């Protein structure tokens, strides 16, 4: 039986918004498309079996789409030691300014993902879950050879 997904959308700006959307593909794609226009927004997909009675998600895995002024990033949190960033442009170097949770931060260009990539990877995650790590190029944030360390954002 396929997991039942909890999909949460949060927007950080003067009109903070947090909502839970239906866990079907058309609503997911529509929400991601709208995120392209946001200053700072996050969409998370979690397995409903990890939801508490209070509506909180306890523990991974969590699939994360972040958007900042037309730029996207995709991450996958499997557990405390395994937090992955999708390498949307593996050869890119340098950083851009990216707002995550409303906070501006330097962000490696290597991990920027275009809208079509975000849509494809998100659809695949709903279909195959954690096996998505085998289909795309990901960097583990704990690995000192990733762009966060190479660009001196994290030391």
PyMOL CGO cylinders between C-alpha atoms (Angstrom):
from pymol import cmd
from pymol.cgo import CYLINDER

trace = [
    CYLINDER, 0.00, 0.00, 0.00, 1.34, 3.44, -0.98, 0.3, 1, 1, 1, 1, 1, 1,
    CYLINDER, 1.34, 3.44, -0.98, 1.92, 5.95, 1.80, 0.3, 1, 1, 1, 1, 1, 1,
    CYLINDER, 1.92, 5.95, 1.80, -0.63, 8.65, 2.51, 0.3, 1, 1, 1, 1, 1, 1,
    CYLINDER, -0.63, 8.65, 2.51, 1.20, 11.93, 2.13, 0.3, 1, 1, 1, 1, 1, 1,
    CYLINDER, 1.20, 11.93, 2.13, 0.88, 15.09, 4.21, 0.3, 1, 1, 1, 1, 1, 1,
    CYLINDER, 0.88, 15.09, 4.21, 1.79, 18.10, 2.09, 0.3, 1, 1, 1, 1, 1, 1,
    CYLINDER, 1.79, 18.10, 2.09, 2.39, 21.41, 3.83, 0.3, 1, 1, 1, 1, 1, 1,
    CYLINDER, 2.39, 21.41, 3.83, 2.93, 24.80, 2.22, 0.3, 1, 1, 1, 1, 1, 1,
    CYLINDER, 2.93, 24.80, 2.22, 4.40, 27.79, 4.07, 0.3, 1, 1, 1, 1, 1, 1,
    CYLINDER, 4.40, 27.79, 4.07, 5.01, 31.29, 2.77, 0.3, 1, 1, 1, 1, 1, 1,
    CYLINDER, 5.01, 31.29, 2.77, 7.17, 33.81, 4.65, 0.3, 1, 1, 1, 1, 1, 1,
    CYLINDER, 7.17, 33.81, 4.65, 6.57, 37.44, 3.83, 0.3, 1, 1, 1, 1, 1, 1,
    CYLINDER, 6.57, 37.44, 3.83, 4.24, 40.18, 5.02, 0.3, 1, 1, 1, 1, 1, 1,
    CYLINDER, 4.24, 40.18, 5.02, 1.37, 37.74, 4.43, 0.3, 1, 1, 1, 1, 1, 1,
    CYLINDER, 1.37, 37.74, 4.43, 2.67, 34.65, 6.32, 0.3, 1, 1, 1, 1, 1, 1,
    CYLINDER, 2.67, 34.65, 6.32, 0.62, 31.61, 5.40, 0.3, 1, 1, 1, 1, 1, 1,
    CYLINDER, 0.62, 31.61, 5.40, 0.72, 27.98, 6.49, 0.3, 1, 1, 1, 1, 1, 1,
    CYLINDER, 0.72, 27.98, 6.49, -1.68, 25.47, 5.06, 0.3, 1, 1, 1, 1, 1, 1,
    CYLINDER, -1.68, 25.47, 5.06, -2.06, 21.77, 4.42, 0.3, 1, 1, 1, 1, 1, 1,
    CYLINDER, -2.06, 21.77, 4.42, -3.07, 20.92, 0.87, 0.3, 1, 1, 1, 1, 1, 1,
    CYLINDER, -3.07, 20.92, 0.87, -4.64, 17.82, -0.56, 0.3, 1, 1, 1, 1, 1, 1,
    CYLINDER, -4.64, 17.82, -0.56, -2.13, 15.08, -1.17, 0.3, 1, 1, 1, 1, 1, 1,
    CYLINDER, -2.13, 15.08, -1.17, -2.81, 14.55, -4.85, 0.3, 1, 1, 1, 1, 1, 1,
    CYLINDER, -2.81, 14.55, -4.85, -0.60, 15.35, -7.79, 0.3, 1, 1, 1, 1, 1, 1,
    CYLINDER, -0.60, 15.35, -7.79, -2.66, 18.13, -9.47, 0.3, 1, 1, 1, 1, 1, 1,
    CYLINDER, -2.66, 18.13, -9.47, -2.77, 20.21, -6.26, 0.3, 1, 1, 1, 1, 1, 1,
    CYLINDER, -2.77, 20.21, -6.26, 0.92, 19.58, -5.65, 0.3, 1, 1, 1, 1, 1, 1,
    CYLINDER, 0.92, 19.58, -5.65, 1.89, 20.75, -9.13, 0.3, 1, 1, 1, 1, 1, 1,
    CYLINDER, 1.89, 20.75, -9.13, -0.35, 23.82, -8.96, 0.3, 1, 1, 1, 1, 1, 1,
    CYLINDER, -0.35, 23.82, -8.96, 1.15, 24.81, -5.58, 0.3, 1, 1, 1, 1, 1, 1,
    CYLINDER, 1.15, 24.81, -5.58, 4.71, 24.39, -6.84, 0.3, 1, 1, 1, 1, 1, 1,
    CYLINDER, 4.71, 24.39, -6.84, 3.95, 26.53, -9.90, 0.3, 1, 1, 1, 1, 1, 1,
    CYLINDER, 3.95, 26.53, -9.90, 2.59, 29.29, -7.64, 0.3, 1, 1, 1, 1, 1, 1,
    CYLINDER, 2.59, 29.29, -7.64, 5.73, 29.09, -5.49, 0.3, 1, 1, 1, 1, 1, 1,
    CYLINDER, 5.73, 29.09, -5.49, 7.78, 30.42, -8.40, 0.3, 1, 1, 1, 1, 1, 1,
    CYLINDER, 7.78, 30.42, -8.40, 6.35, 33.89, -7.69, 0.3, 1, 1, 1, 1, 1, 1,
    CYLINDER, 6.35, 33.89, -7.69, 6.96, 33.81, -3.93, 0.3, 1, 1, 1, 1, 1, 1,
    CYLINDER, 6.96, 33.81, -3.93, 9.68, 35.71, -2.08, 0.3, 1, 1, 1, 1, 1, 1,
    CYLINDER, 9.68, 35.71, -2.08, 10.21, 32.82, 0.33, 0.3, 1, 1, 1, 1, 1, 1,
    CYLINDER, 10.21, 32.82, 0.33, 8.14, 29.63, 0.44, 0.3, 1, 1, 1, 1, 1, 1,
    CYLINDER, 8.14, 29.63, 0.44, 8.55, 26.00, 1.45, 0.3, 1, 1, 1, 1, 1, 1,
    CYLINDER, 8.55, 26.00, 1.45, 6.58, 22.90, 0.58, 0.3, 1, 1, 1, 1, 1, 1,
    CYLINDER, 6.58, 22.90, 0.58, 7.15, 19.69, 2.55, 0.3, 1, 1, 1, 1, 1, 1,
    CYLINDER, 7.15, 19.69, 2.55, 5.92, 16.19, 1.84, 0.3, 1, 1, 1, 1, 1, 1,
    CYLINDER, 5.92, 16.19, 1.84, 5.86, 13.75, 4.75, 0.3, 1, 1, 1, 1, 1, 1,
    CYLINDER, 5.86, 13.75, 4.75, 4.45, 10.29, 5.33, 0.3, 1, 1, 1, 1, 1, 1,
    CYLINDER, 4.45, 10.29, 5.33, 1.18, 10.59, 7.28, 0.3, 1, 1, 1, 1, 1, 1,
    CYLINDER, 1.18, 10.59, 7.28, 2.22, 7.71, 9.55, 0.3, 1, 1, 1, 1, 1, 1,
    CYLINDER, 2.22, 7.71, 9.55, 4.64, 10.15, 11.22, 0.3, 1, 1, 1, 1, 1, 1,
    CYLINDER, 4.64, 10.15, 11.22, 1.92, 12.67, 12.09, 0.3, 1, 1, 1, 1, 1, 1,
    CYLINDER, 1.92, 12.67, 12.09, 1.01, 13.17, 15.76, 0.3, 1, 1, 1, 1, 1, 1,
    CYLINDER, 1.01, 13.17, 15.76, -2.51, 13.80, 17.06, 0.3, 1, 1, 1, 1, 1, 1,
    CYLINDER, -2.51, 13.80, 17.06, -1.57, 17.49, 17.28, 0.3, 1, 1, 1, 1, 1, 1,
    CYLINDER, -1.57, 17.49, 17.28, -0.78, 17.61, 13.56, 0.3, 1, 1, 1, 1, 1, 1,
    CYLINDER, -0.78, 17.61, 13.56, 3.00, 17.71, 13.90, 0.3, 1, 1, 1, 1, 1, 1,
    CYLINDER, 3.00, 17.71, 13.90, 5.31, 15.49, 11.88, 0.3, 1, 1, 1, 1, 1, 1,
    CYLINDER, 5.31, 15.49, 11.88, 7.64, 13.47, 14.09, 0.3, 1, 1, 1, 1, 1, 1,
    CYLINDER, 7.64, 13.47, 14.09, 10.69, 12.41, 12.21, 0.3, 1, 1, 1, 1, 1, 1,
    CYLINDER, 10.69, 12.41, 12.21, 11.77, 11.91, 8.66, 0.3, 1, 1, 1, 1, 1, 1,
    CYLINDER, 11.77, 11.91, 8.66, 11.62, 11.20, 5.84, 0.3, 1, 1, 1, 1, 1, 1,
    CYLINDER, 11.62, 11.20, 5.84, 10.66, 14.65, 4.62, 0.3, 1, 1, 1, 1, 1, 1,
    CYLINDER, 10.66, 14.65, 4.62, 10.88, 15.88, 1.03, 0.3, 1, 1, 1, 1, 1, 1,
    CYLINDER, 10.88, 15.88, 1.03, 11.38, 19.67, 0.87, 0.3, 1, 1, 1, 1, 1, 1,
    CYLINDER, 11.38, 19.67, 0.87, 10.91, 22.17, -1.96, 0.3, 1, 1, 1, 1, 1, 1,
    CYLINDER, 10.91, 22.17, -1.96, 12.16, 25.69, -1.22, 0.3, 1, 1, 1, 1, 1, 1,
    CYLINDER, 12.16, 25.69, -1.22, 11.44, 28.69, -3.43, 0.3, 1, 1, 1, 1, 1, 1,
    CYLINDER, 11.44, 28.69, -3.43, 12.99, 32.15, -3.37, 0.3, 1, 1, 1, 1, 1, 1,
    CYLINDER, 12.99, 32.15, -3.37, 12.21, 34.82, -5.96, 0.3, 1, 1, 1, 1, 1, 1,
    CYLINDER, 12.21, 34.82, -5.96, 11.95, 32.43, -8.91, 0.3, 1, 1, 1, 1, 1, 1,
    CYLINDER, 11.95, 32.43, -8.91, 14.69, 30.03, -7.76, 0.3, 1, 1, 1, 1, 1, 1,
    CYLINDER, 14.69, 30.03, -7.76, 14.03, 26.53, -6.43, 0.3, 1, 1, 1, 1, 1, 1,
    CYLINDER, 14.03, 26.53, -6.43, 15.91, 24.00, -4.32, 0.3, 1, 1, 1, 1, 1, 1,
    CYLINDER, 15.91, 24.00, -4.32, 14.95, 20.42, -3.41, 0.3, 1, 1, 1, 1, 1, 1,
    CYLINDER, 14.95, 20.42, -3.41, 16.14, 18.55, -0.32, 0.3, 1, 1, 1, 1, 1, 1,
    CYLINDER, 16.14, 18.55, -0.32, 15.42, 15.19, 1.26, 0.3, 1, 1, 1, 1, 1, 1,
    CYLINDER, 15.42, 15.19, 1.26, 15.80, 14.55, 4.97, 0.3, 1, 1, 1, 1, 1, 1,
    CYLINDER, 15.80, 14.55, 4.97, 16.05, 10.81, 5.70, 0.3, 1, 1, 1, 1, 1, 1,
    CYLINDER, 16.05, 10.81, 5.70, 17.43, 11.06, 9.26, 0.3, 1, 1, 1, 1, 1, 1,
    CYLINDER, 17.43, 11.06, 9.26, 19.78, 13.29, 11.26, 0.3, 1, 1, 1, 1, 1, 1,
    CYLINDER, 19.78, 13.29, 11.26, 22.85, 12.00, 9.42, 0.3, 1, 1, 1, 1, 1, 1,
    CYLINDER, 22.85, 12.00, 9.42, 21.34, 11.94, 5.94, 0.3, 1, 1, 1, 1, 1, 1,
    CYLINDER, 21.34, 11.94, 5.94, 20.11, 15.29, 4.64, 0.3, 1, 1, 1, 1, 1, 1,
    CYLINDER, 20.11, 15.29, 4.64, 20.47, 15.53, 0.86, 0.3, 1, 1, 1, 1, 1, 1,
    CYLINDER, 20.47, 15.53, 0.86, 20.37, 18.41, -1.63, 0.3, 1, 1, 1, 1, 1, 1,
    CYLINDER, 20.37, 18.41, -1.63, 19.43, 17.78, -5.25, 0.3, 1, 1, 1, 1, 1, 1,
    CYLINDER, 19.43, 17.78, -5.25, 22.25, 18.86, -7.57, 0.3, 1, 1, 1, 1, 1, 1,
    CYLINDER, 22.25, 18.86, -7.57, 20.17, 20.66, -10.18, 0.3, 1, 1, 1, 1, 1, 1,
    CYLINDER, 20.17, 20.66, -10.18, 23.27, 21.98, -11.90, 0.3, 1, 1, 1, 1, 1, 1,
    CYLINDER, 23.27, 21.98, -11.90, 26.20, 19.76, -10.81, 0.3, 1, 1, 1, 1, 1, 1,
    CYLINDER, 26.20, 19.76, -10.81, 28.86, 21.86, -12.58, 0.3, 1, 1, 1, 1, 1, 1,
    CYLINDER, 28.86, 21.86, -12.58, 27.73, 25.25, -11.22, 0.3, 1, 1, 1, 1, 1, 1,
    CYLINDER, 27.73, 25.25, -11.22, 29.90, 27.17, -8.80, 0.3, 1, 1, 1, 1, 1, 1,
    CYLINDER, 29.90, 27.17, -8.80, 29.35, 30.28, -6.70, 0.3, 1, 1, 1, 1, 1, 1,
    CYLINDER, 29.35, 30.28, -6.70, 26.43, 31.36, -4.56, 0.3, 1, 1, 1, 1, 1, 1,
    CYLINDER, 26.43, 31.36, -4.56, 23.26, 33.43, -4.82, 0.3, 1, 1, 1, 1, 1, 1,
    CYLINDER, 23.26, 33.43, -4.82, 21.13, 35.11, -2.19, 0.3, 1, 1, 1, 1, 1, 1,
    CYLINDER, 21.13, 35.11, -2.19, 18.24, 32.77, -1.31, 0.3, 1, 1, 1, 1, 1, 1,
    CYLINDER, 18.24, 32.77, -1.31, 15.50, 33.26, 1.29, 0.3, 1, 1, 1, 1, 1, 1,
    CYLINDER, 15.50, 33.26, 1.29, 14.69, 30.16, 3.35, 0.3, 1, 1, 1, 1, 1, 1,
    CYLINDER, 14.69, 30.16, 3.35, 12.05, 30.55, 6.02, 0.3, 1, 1, 1, 1, 1, 1,
    CYLINDER, 12.05, 30.55, 6.02, 12.09, 34.27, 5.32, 0.3, 1, 1, 1, 1, 1, 1,
    CYLINDER, 12.09, 34.27, 5.32, 15.80, 34.53, 6.16, 0.3, 1, 1, 1, 1, 1, 1,
    CYLINDER, 15.80, 34.53, 6.16, 18.23, 35.60, 3.46, 0.3, 1, 1, 1, 1, 1, 1,
    CYLINDER, 18.23, 35.60, 3.46, 21.24, 33.31, 3.16, 0.3, 1, 1, 1, 1, 1, 1,
    CYLINDER, 21.24, 33.31, 3.16, 24.02, 32.51, 0.68, 0.3, 1, 1, 1, 1, 1, 1,
    CYLINDER, 24.02, 32.51, 0.68, 23.03, 29.43, -1.31, 0.3, 1, 1, 1, 1, 1, 1,
    CYLINDER, 23.03, 29.43, -1.31, 25.17, 27.27, -3.66, 0.3, 1, 1, 1, 1, 1, 1,
    CYLINDER, 25.17, 27.27, -3.66, 24.21, 27.62, -7.34, 0.3, 1, 1, 1, 1, 1, 1,
    CYLINDER, 24.21, 27.62, -7.34, 24.87, 23.89, -7.71, 0.3, 1, 1, 1, 1, 1, 1,
    CYLINDER, 24.87, 23.89, -7.71, 21.65, 23.18, -5.80, 0.3, 1, 1, 1, 1, 1, 1,
    CYLINDER, 21.65, 23.18, -5.80, 19.35, 25.44, -7.82, 0.3, 1, 1, 1, 1, 1, 1,
    CYLINDER, 19.35, 25.44, -7.82, 16.67, 23.50, -9.65, 0.3, 1, 1, 1, 1, 1, 1,
    CYLINDER, 16.67, 23.50, -9.65, 14.39, 24.78, -12.42, 0.3, 1, 1, 1, 1, 1, 1,
    CYLINDER, 14.39, 24.78, -12.42, 10.61, 24.52, -12.24, 0.3, 1, 1, 1, 1, 1, 1,
    CYLINDER, 10.61, 24.52, -12.24, 10.34, 21.52, -14.58, 0.3, 1, 1, 1, 1, 1, 1,
    CYLINDER, 10.34, 21.52, -14.58, 12.96, 19.61, -12.54, 0.3, 1, 1, 1, 1, 1, 1,
    CYLINDER, 12.96, 19.61, -12.54, 11.06, 20.39, -9.33, 0.3, 1, 1, 1, 1, 1, 1,
    CYLINDER, 11.06, 20.39, -9.33, 7.81, 19.12, -10.82, 0.3, 1, 1, 1, 1, 1, 1,
    CYLINDER, 7.81, 19.12, -10.82, 9.43, 15.92, -12.13, 0.3, 1, 1, 1, 1, 1, 1,
    CYLINDER, 9.43, 15.92, -12.13, 11.28, 15.10, -8.91, 0.3, 1, 1, 1, 1, 1, 1,
    CYLINDER, 11.28, 15.10, -8.91, 8.20, 15.86, -6.78, 0.3, 1, 1, 1, 1, 1, 1,
    CYLINDER, 8.20, 15.86, -6.78, 6.00, 13.56, -8.89, 0.3, 1, 1, 1, 1, 1, 1,
    CYLINDER, 6.00, 13.56, -8.89, 8.65, 10.85, -8.63, 0.3, 1, 1, 1, 1, 1, 1,
    CYLINDER, 8.65, 10.85, -8.63, 8.87, 11.23, -4.86, 0.3, 1, 1, 1, 1, 1, 1,
    CYLINDER, 8.87, 11.23, -4.86, 5.12, 10.68, -4.51, 0.3, 1, 1, 1, 1, 1, 1,
    CYLINDER, 5.12, 10.68, -4.51, 5.50, 7.57, -6.65, 0.3, 1, 1, 1, 1, 1, 1,
    CYLINDER, 5.50, 7.57, -6.65, 8.72, 5.96, -5.35, 0.3, 1, 1, 1, 1, 1, 1,
    CYLINDER, 8.72, 5.96, -5.35, 9.55, 7.69, -2.05, 0.3, 1, 1, 1, 1, 1, 1,
    CYLINDER, 9.55, 7.69, -2.05, 13.11, 7.44, -0.72, 0.3, 1, 1, 1, 1, 1, 1,
    CYLINDER, 13.11, 7.44, -0.72, 14.23, 5.42, -3.77, 0.3, 1, 1, 1, 1, 1, 1,
    CYLINDER, 14.23, 5.42, -3.77, 14.41, 8.82, -5.47, 0.3, 1, 1, 1, 1, 1, 1,
    CYLINDER, 14.41, 8.82, -5.47, 18.01, 9.02, -4.21, 0.3, 1, 1, 1, 1, 1, 1,
    CYLINDER, 18.01, 9.02, -4.21, 18.92, 6.41, -6.81, 0.3, 1, 1, 1, 1, 1, 1,
    CYLINDER, 18.92, 6.41, -6.81, 17.34, 8.28, -9.72, 0.3, 1, 1, 1, 1, 1, 1,
    CYLINDER, 17.34, 8.28, -9.72, 18.87, 11.77, -9.41, 0.3, 1, 1, 1, 1, 1, 1,
    CYLINDER, 18.87, 11.77, -9.41, 22.17, 13.39, -8.39, 0.3, 1, 1, 1, 1, 1, 1,
    CYLINDER, 22.17, 13.39, -8.39, 22.17, 14.30, -4.67, 0.3, 1, 1, 1, 1, 1, 1,
    CYLINDER, 22.17, 14.30, -4.67, 24.80, 15.57, -2.23, 0.3, 1, 1, 1, 1, 1, 1,
    CYLINDER, 24.80, 15.57, -2.23, 24.70, 14.66, 1.44, 0.3, 1, 1, 1, 1, 1, 1,
    CYLINDER, 24.70, 14.66, 1.44, 24.99, 17.80, 3.58, 0.3, 1, 1, 1, 1, 1, 1,
    CYLINDER, 24.99, 17.80, 3.58, 27.18, 15.88, 6.03, 0.3, 1, 1, 1, 1, 1, 1,
    CYLINDER, 27.18, 15.88, 6.03, 29.78, 15.20, 3.32, 0.3, 1, 1, 1, 1, 1, 1,
    CYLINDER, 29.78, 15.20, 3.32, 32.59, 17.77, 3.46, 0.3, 1, 1, 1, 1, 1, 1,
    CYLINDER, 32.59, 17.77, 3.46, 32.94, 17.51, -0.33, 0.3, 1, 1, 1, 1, 1, 1,
    CYLINDER, 32.94, 17.51, -0.33, 29.57, 19.20, -0.95, 0.3, 1, 1, 1, 1, 1, 1,
    CYLINDER, 29.57, 19.20, -0.95, 29.02, 22.74, -2.24, 0.3, 1, 1, 1, 1, 1, 1,
    CYLINDER, 29.02, 22.74, -2.24, 28.15, 24.11, 1.21, 0.3, 1, 1, 1, 1, 1, 1,
    CYLINDER, 28.15, 24.11, 1.21, 31.75, 23.44, 2.27, 0.3, 1, 1, 1, 1, 1, 1,
    CYLINDER, 31.75, 23.44, 2.27, 33.38, 24.18, -1.09, 0.3, 1, 1, 1, 1, 1, 1,
    CYLINDER, 33.38, 24.18, -1.09, 31.74, 27.62, -1.27, 0.3, 1, 1, 1, 1, 1, 1,
    CYLINDER, 31.74, 27.62, -1.27, 32.76, 28.32, 2.38, 0.3, 1, 1, 1, 1, 1, 1,
    CYLINDER, 32.76, 28.32, 2.38, 29.16, 28.77, 3.49, 0.3, 1, 1, 1, 1, 1, 1,
    CYLINDER, 29.16, 28.77, 3.49, 29.64, 26.10, 6.16, 0.3, 1, 1, 1, 1, 1, 1,
    CYLINDER, 29.64, 26.10, 6.16, 32.99, 25.36, 7.77, 0.3, 1, 1, 1, 1, 1, 1,
]
cmd.load_cgo(trace, "trace")
